[in-house]
């Protein structure tokens, strides 16, 4: 067993040997530095992307089931005259009523009707989404009321022309004054502002007038009672172009179901699908289950991390091969030195220890620098690319541990080759 002073002497000798060829040692370490850095950086970027995806899904509500109207490829044409036509598709008020009556585990049924229009105040005119919905919208979606109030049941019952708006929309319409109790114009009607709100995420989107994919960001919306949206805007949305017009009749663009608990979600999905299929001749709806999406995102995250880690680990493998190549060359250069040490009484394990120390110093030194660079790179990516990155402790430990293991694994063969040299042949080497 080698004692502590002997290990220290061997370590000192190994460091001195590496310092004799500073440039070669530095270039050898680069492979490990880039390998460790790439492992940490790629895992941090992957972790950040996965986190954002999971957070976006969680914002939809883990207890919610979302049903959206989707325009089918061949619309059910109600009327057609020359260059004009009216098509009908999507969810209906009857669908919302049936879901409320048939699903025992549902707590809230939240219908939504969405109209794309401009909101005006004095000389300001802002393109927005008008969302007609129930007062329970704030509870189901986690809407945050910053000032004033949200729409109430009394507003819904009496079809009051009141509205709540997101703070971003308010800042554009009212740059110099308090928006509360002011009136904004949508179309030919005026709505009194009763509250300022903020959605959970301004990056989420709602389905627009023509389907589930053309919605505006949630930071520019106006919320009115559903009864008001139904009576003021009607159920037919018109689009005019080049002397013709196309009209669509969509009663509801989205229905959100808040279930009692997560265990009730998956059993309810087949019942919802069966009911909608019975009353809809075409597949003009889609069912989104955030809980299932979250599980898929978590599974994707694991696969993503494995793939990214494997790709980055190739850099470490290349760095390890570089270390082995340099150490084999070093063994050839120092054959006479090895012969002298063996002739003076050095044992095989002393020679092995000496060369292993050199490879481990190279790999661990590169590992330390690689960890430092690997921590800095994700921060730079977050700053300049506006992309969230998450550096985890396990990724640092994994990358650094692999760098040390790389030094040992790729240093064993050169060390054993040096130890097995014949002392006599080594002394004859020129």
N, C-alpha and C positions, 0 to 999 in steps of 0.2 A: 504493500500500500504506500502510495506516495504521500509524504508529509506536506504540510502547508508551505514551509520555506522552499521546498523543491518545486512545488507548483508555481509559486511566485517567481522563482528564478526562470522556470520554463516560460512563463508568461512574458517576463521582461525580455528574454531572449527572442521570443516570437515577435514581439512588437518591434524590437530593434531590427530584426531581419526584414520586416515589412517596410520600415522607414528607410532602409537602404535603397528601395525602389519606390519612391513616393508616388510618382505618376502612374506606374503600373498598378500599384495597390489601389489608387483612387479610381482608375478606370475599371478595375475589377469590381470595386464596390458599387459602381454605377448600376450594374445589372440588378443587384439586390435593392438598391435605393428605388429604382423605377418600379421594380416588382412590388415592394411593400407599399409604395405610394399609390400605385394603380389599384391594389387590393382595397386599401382604405377609401380612396376617392370613389371608386366605382360602387362599392357597397354603400357609401354615404349618399351618393346620388340615387341609387336604387331604393334605399330606405326612405329618402325624402319623397320620391315620386309615389311610392306605395302609401306613405302616410297621407299625402294629399288626396289620393284616390279614396282611401278609406274614410277620411274625414268628410269628403264630399258625399259619400254614400251615407254616412252616419247622419249628416244634416237632413237627409230625406226622411229620417225617422226610422229607427230599428223596429218599431211597433206598427209601422204604416205599410199599407198596400196602395200603390198608386196605379190608377187606370187612366189612360190618356186616349183621346180621339186621334185616329190616324187616317189620313186620306187614302182610300184604297186605290189601286192602280186603275181600276175602271169604276168610276163613280156611278152611283144610282141616280140617273138623270130624272128629275121630277118633271121638268118642262123644258122644251127646247124650241126656239123660234128664230130661224135665220142664223144670225151671228150671235145670238144671245142664248144663254142656257142657265139653268138653276140645278145644282147638284146637292144632294143631301147625304150626310154620313155622320158618324160619331155618336158619342154618348148622349143620352136624353135625361130629362128630369124624371121620367118614369124609371130609368135604370137606377138613379139615386134612391128613389122611394123603395124600389124592390130590394136593393141591397140593405137598406135600413131595416126592412121588415123580415128578411129571410136569414140574415146572419146574426145568430144569437151572441156571438163573441165580439161584435163590433161595438165600439164606444161612441165614435163620431163618424158621420158620413159628411164629407166636406166637398160639395160641388164647386166648380169654378168655371166662369165664362170669361174669356180673354179677348179684348178688342184692341187692335193697334190703331192708335189715333194720336193727334197732337193735343197737348195741354197748353192753354194760353193764359197769360196774365199780363195785362197792359201790352207792352210791345214785345214781351218775351213769348217764344213759341218753342216748345220742346217735344220732340217725338217720344212717345211713351207707350206703355201697355196699361190699359184699363182693365183691372181685375175685379170682376163682380163675384163676390163670395159671401160666406156666412160669417157671423161674429166669431165662431169657433176657429177660424183660420189662425188667429194669433196663438191659440193654445196648441193646435195640432202641429203647426209648423215651427213653433218656437219663436215667432215674431216678437221682436223687442220694441215696446212702445217707449219712445224717448221723451215725448212731450204730448200733452193732451190725452186723447183716448183713441181707441180703434172703433170701428163701426159697431153698433149695438143691435140687440134684438128688436128694440123699438124702431131703429132706423130701417131694419129689414121689413118689419110688419107694415110700417107707414110709407114705405118707398121714399124715404127722405133723400134729398139731394145733398148728401154729405160725403166727405171723402177723407181718407188718410193717405199720406204720401211718404215715400222714402226720403231720407235726408238729402240724398244726392239730387233728386228731382226738385226738392224745395230750394236747394242752394242755387239751382239754375233759374228757377222762376222768381225767387225772392232774394236777390243778392243784397238788397239794402233794407229789408224790412222783415218783421215777424210774420210768418205765413199763417199762424193760427187765426181763425175766424175770417180770413180773407176768402174771396170767391175766385175760383178758377173756371175757365170755360173749356168744355169738351164738346165739339160739334156746335149745337145751338143751345145747349143747356149749361147752367152754372152750378157749381158744387162748392159748398162751404167746407173749408179745411178744418178738421177737428183734431187732427193728430199727426205727429211725425214719428215714423217707425224705421226700423232697420231689420233687414232680413238676416238670417244666419250667415249666408254667403252671397256676395254679389256676383260670384262666378257661376252659380247655378242658373239654369234657364227654364222657363215655362214654355209649354207649347203655344205657338202663335195661331193666327186665324186659319192657316192652311195646313196645320198638322203639328206633330210633336217636335219638330226639329228647328223651327224658325223663330223661336221665342227670343225676346230681348233679355239682357241681363237684369237681375232682380234689383239693381240699384237705381232704377229709373221707372218705378211703377206707381200707379194711383189705384187705391182700393176703394170700391163703392159697394153698397149692398147689392146682393144678387138680384133681388126684385127690381131694383133701380136699373141695373144693367139690362134686364130682360125687357122692361117697359120702355126705356129710353132708346135703346139701340135695336130692339127687335131680335129676330133669330136669323135673319138673312143678311149676309155680309156681301157687299158689292165691290167689284173690281172693274174699272173702265179702262180701255186702251184702244186707240186707233179706230174709233167709231163703233166698237162692240163692247159688251160687258159680260162678265162672268159672275154669277152669284152662287154663294154657298150657304146652305142652311145647316148650321151646327148649333145645337142647343147648349151643350156643355163641352168644354175642352179637356177638363180633367176632373176626376173624382178621387179624393184621397180618403182611404178608410183607416181609421186609427183603431187597432185591435186592443183587446183587454191586456194581452201579454204576448210575448214572442212565440209561446207554444201554440197559440191559436192561429198563427199566420199560415203555416204550410198546409194544415188541414182545410183552411178556408179557400185557398187558391183554386182547387178543382171545382168547388161549388160556384165560385164567382165565374169561372170560365164556362161552366155548363149553363148558367143562367144567361150570360151575355150571348153565348152561341145560340141559345134558343130564340132570343128576341132580335138578333141581328143577322140579316141574310148574308152579309159580307163581313169579313174580318176588318172592321173599321175601328179597331181599338187595340191597345197593347196593355199588358199587365206587367208592372214593375214591382218587384219585391226587394226592397233595399237590404233585408236580412240575407237573402240568398246572394245578392251582389257583394255584400260584405264578406261572406264566406269565400266566394270566388276570388275576391281581391286578396284575402289572406293567403289562399293557396297559390295565387299568382305571385305574391310577394316571396314566398318560400322558393318557388321555382326560379324567379328572377334573381334572387340572391345567390342561388346555387350556380346559375349560368354566369352571372357577372363575376362571382368569386373564382369560378373555374377558368374563365378567360384571363382574369388578372393573375391567377396562379401560374399561368404559362410564363409570364414575365419572370416570376421567381425561379421557375425551372430553368429558363435561359440563363438567369444570373448564376444559378448553381452550377450549370455546365461551364460557365465562364470561370468560376472559381476553380473547378476541377482542372480545367485546361491550364490555367496559370500555375496551379500547384504542381501539376505534372512537369511543367517546364522548369519550375523551381527545383524539383527533385533532381532533374537532369543537370541543372547548373551547379547544384550543391552536392553532387555525388562524392567528391573528394572530401568535403567537410563531413559528410555522414560517415565515410570510411575512417577518418581521424577520430571522430567521437566513438565509433564502435571499437577502434583499436585501443582507446583510452579507457574502455570499460563501460561505455553506455549500453544499456539494454535495449531490446527491441521496443519495449513499451515506452522507454524514454524518447526514442525517435518518433514513435507514433504520437505521443503526447505533444511533442514540439510542433509537428506539422498540423495536428488537429487544433492546437492553440492558434496558430496563424490563420487557419481557415475560419475558425469561430470568431476571431477578432475581426476579420474582414466582413463576415456575414452579420454579426451583431452590430458592428459599427455602421454598416450600410442600413441595417434594420432601424437603428436609432434615428439616423438622418432621414430615412424613408418615412418613418412615423411622423416626424416633424413636418416634412413636406406634404405628407398625406393629409395632415390636419389643415394645412394652409390652403391646399387646392380646393376642397369643397367650399371653404369660406369665400374664395375668389369667385367660384362658379355662382354661389348664391348672390354675391354682390353685383356681378356684371350680367349674368344671365337671368336674374330674377327667378331663380329656381331654388326650391327648398331642398336643403341637404341635411341629413342627420348622421352625425358621427357617433357610433356606439362604442362602448368600452370593449365589447367582445370582438369587434372588428380590429381594434388596435392590438389587443392581446393575440388574436389569431395571426395577424400579419407579422407581428414581431416574433411570435413563437415559431412560425414557419421559417422565418429568416434564420433563426438559430438552428433549427432542425436541418435546414438546407446546408449550412456550414458543416454540420457533423456528417450528414449523409454523403455529401460530395467531397468531403475531405478525407473520408476513411480510406478510399482506394489509393490516393497519392501517398497518404501516411503509411499504409501497409506496404506499399511498393518501396518506399524509402527504407522502412525497417527491415525488409527482406533482402536488401542489397548485401552481397558478400563483402565483408570488410577488406579482403585482399584485393578483390576486383575494384572496389571503390577507391582504394589507395592508388591503384594503377591508372585510374581514369584521368585523362588530361582535359 
